[in-house]
Amino acid sequence: MKKKTLYNIFFVLSKTWKYERPIILIIFLQVISGVLVPLISIYLPSTMLNSYDWFVDKHLNVLNLTNMIT
């Protein structure tokens, strides 16, 4: 049964590719964006917080050094 299902999927994709290539390309782009958007939404906030921490630490160290000198 599994071979028949895979064969049917391959058959439909090959016929769709032959006659309707833009549909396959749109589906492919939707799959890629469906994977990338959640990954970016996980990665971006942590990156922003890390860069903010780095920025604050760097500038606080400079302020502490200037306070120690004066």
Secondary structure as GFF3:
##gff-version 3
##sequence-region A 1 70
A	DSSP	alpha_helix	2	19	.	.	.	ID=ss1
A	DSSP	alpha_helix	21	69	.	.	.	ID=ss2
###
